[in-house]
Amino acid sequence: MPGTTLGNVLDFFRRFGIFDVLLPFLLVFTVVFAILEKSRILGEVKIGDETHPQKNLDAMVAFVVALLVVVATKVVGVINNALPKVALLIVVALSFLLLIGMFIAPGGLFEAIEKVKGLKTTLIISSLILVILIFLGTLETKSGDSWLNYILKYTFQNWDSAIVGSVLIFIVFIGVILFVVNGSKEKSEGKKSSS
């Protein structure tokens, strides 16, 4: 990324310690402070007719916890490694919700989908699978291959291995369980409507 002005700024921030000290501190402070404010574990203050959390105690405890986290460099390393993955997961979830919104929103496709039994569930599941495949296609391994390409190569090269067989059996079991559960729900709903 260095070479551009913004890339140089981000590199300066990294060397200055913004990403290793300041951002983890602010994140932990904010989360701990919010939890203490919401739970009111450290007590309440009555001002007039309203009760409020002890902001000064909540802030002090959150400050100390955040400093202790920043001092533990391994914890900061875990936070710095995990948060980009969490952000990616949020983007995947948002993409999935946007894709589902096309099918569930009132009007348009929604009315046609509701008429065909099981189509809505099929579209939701296929949308989820497509979003996962899209993101697996964009994530790269150390060799530069996409995760999707790596998985497909591994599957085709080891088609007769125990791992691939186990995954296929697991998928079949899940399918059978879903079929049995959905079948029993339909029977119980049919009995209720006939009574």
C-alpha positions in Angstrom: 0.0 0.0 0.0 2.8 2.5 0.6 3.6 4.6 -2.5 0.4 6.6 -2.4 -0.2 9.5 0.0 -2.9 7.6 1.9 -0.7 4.5 1.9 2.2 6.4 3.4 -0.2 7.9 6.1 -1.4 4.5 7.0 2.2 3.2 7.2 3.1 6.1 9.4 0.1 5.3 11.7 1.2 1.7 11.9 4.8 2.6 12.8 3.5 5.2 15.3 1.4 2.6 17.1 -2.1 3.7 16.3 -3.1 0.2 15.3 -1.3 -1.6 18.1 -2.1 0.7 21.0 -4.7 3.4 20.4 -7.3 1.6 18.4 -7.4 -1.6 20.6 -7.5 0.7 23.7 -10.5 2.7 22.3 -12.3 -0.5 21.3 -11.9 -2.2 24.7 -12.7 1.0 26.6 -15.8 1.5 24.5 -17.1 -2.1 24.8 -16.4 -2.3 28.6 -17.8 1.1 29.3 -21.0 0.3 27.3 -21.4 -3.1 29.2 -20.9 -1.4 32.5 -23.4 1.4 31.6 -26.0 -1.0 30.4 -25.7 -3.5 33.2 -25.2 -0.9 36.0 -23.1 -3.4 37.9 -21.2 -0.7 39.8 -24.3 1.0 41.0 -26.6 3.8 40.2 -27.0 7.5 41.1 -30.4 9.1 41.7 -30.7 12.5 40.1 -34.1 14.0 40.6 -36.6 11.3 39.7 -34.3 9.4 37.4 -31.6 6.9 38.2 -28.4 7.0 36.2 -25.4 4.6 36.1 -22.2 5.6 38.0 -20.4 7.1 34.9 -17.2 8.0 36.8 -16.8 4.4 38.2 -17.7 2.9 34.8 -15.2 5.1 33.0 -12.4 4.4 35.5 -12.9 0.6 35.4 -13.2 0.6 31.5 -10.0 2.8 31.4 -8.0 0.3 33.6 -9.3 -2.7 31.7 -8.4 -1.1 28.3 -4.9 -0.2 29.6 -4.3 -3.8 30.9 -5.4 -5.2 27.5 -3.0 -2.8 25.6 -0.1 -3.8 27.9 -0.7 -7.5 27.0 0.7 -7.5 23.5 -0.6 -11.0 22.8 -4.2 -9.9 23.4 -3.7 -6.9 21.1 -2.3 -9.3 18.5 -5.4 -11.5 18.7 -7.6 -8.4 18.4 -5.7 -7.1 15.4 -5.8 -10.5 13.7 -9.5 -11.2 14.5 -11.2 -7.9 13.8 -10.5 -7.8 10.0 -12.0 -11.3 9.8 -15.0 -10.2 11.8 -15.4 -7.2 9.5 -15.3 -9.6 6.5 -18.0 -11.8 8.2 -20.1 -8.7 8.6 -19.7 -7.8 4.9 -20.7 -11.5 4.0 -23.8 -11.3 6.3 -24.8 -7.9 4.8 -24.4 -9.3 1.3 -26.5 -12.3 2.2 -29.2 -10.0 3.7 -29.2 -7.8 0.6 -29.6 -10.8 -1.6 -32.4 -12.2 0.5 -34.1 -8.8 0.5 -34.7 -9.1 -3.2 -36.8 -12.2 -2.7 -38.6 -11.3 0.5 -39.5 -7.6 0.0 -43.3 -7.1 -0.6 -44.4 -6.8 -4.2 -42.6 -8.0 -7.3 -41.0 -11.4 -6.8 -42.4 -11.8 -3.3 -45.9 -12.7 -4.3 -44.8 -15.2 -7.0 -42.3 -16.8 -4.6 -45.0 -17.2 -1.9 -47.2 -19.2 -4.3 -44.6 -21.9 -4.9 -44.1 -24.1 -1.8 -40.5 -24.3 -0.6 -39.2 -21.8 -3.2 -38.5 -19.1 -0.7 -36.4 -21.4 1.5 -34.6 -22.7 -1.6 -33.7 -19.2 -2.8 -32.5 -18.2 0.7 -30.3 -21.3 1.0 -28.9 -20.9 -2.6 -28.3 -17.2 -1.9 -26.3 -18.1 1.2 -24.3 -20.7 -0.8 -23.6 -18.2 -3.6 -22.4 -15.5 -1.1 -20.1 -18.0 0.5 -18.8 -19.1 -2.9 -18.2 -15.5 -4.0 -16.2 -14.7 -0.9 -14.3 -18.0 -1.0 -13.4 -17.1 -4.6 -11.9 -13.7 -3.5 -9.9 -14.9 -0.5 -6.4 -16.0 -1.4 -4.2 -18.7 0.1 -0.5 -18.1 0.6 0.2 -19.6 -2.9 -2.1 -17.0 -4.5 -4.9 -19.4 -5.4 -8.4 -18.6 -4.2 -9.9 -20.7 -1.4 -12.6 -21.8 -3.7 -10.1 -23.1 -6.3 -8.1 -24.8 -3.5 -11.2 -26.5 -2.2 -12.2 -27.7 -5.6 -8.7 -29.0 -6.5 -8.5 -30.8 -3.1 -12.0 -32.3 -3.6 -11.3 -33.6 -7.1 -7.8 -34.8 -6.3 -8.9 -36.6 -3.2 -12.4 -37.7 -4.3 -12.0 -41.2 -2.8 -10.5 -40.0 0.5 -12.1 -40.4 4.0 -12.5 -36.6 4.4 -14.5 -36.1 1.3 -16.6 -39.2 2.1 -17.2 -37.9 5.6 -18.3 -34.5 4.4 -20.7 -36.1 1.9 -22.2 -38.4 4.5 -22.6 -35.4 6.9 -24.5 -33.5 4.2 -26.7 -36.5 3.5 -27.5 -36.9 7.2 -28.3 -33.2 7.5 -30.6 -33.5 4.5 -32.4 -36.5 6.0 -32.8 -34.8 9.3 -34.3 -31.6 7.7 -36.6 -33.8 5.6 -37.9 -35.7 8.6 -38.3 -32.5 10.7 -40.1 -30.7 8.0 -42.3 -33.7 7.3 -43.4 -34.0 10.9 -44.1 -30.3 11.1 -46.4 -30.5 8.0 -48.2 -33.5 9.5 -48.8 -31.8 12.8 -50.0 -28.6 11.1 -52.4 -30.7 8.9 -53.8 -32.4 12.0 -54.3 -29.0 13.7 -56.1 -27.5 10.7 -58.4 -30.5 10.3 -59.5 -30.4 14.0 
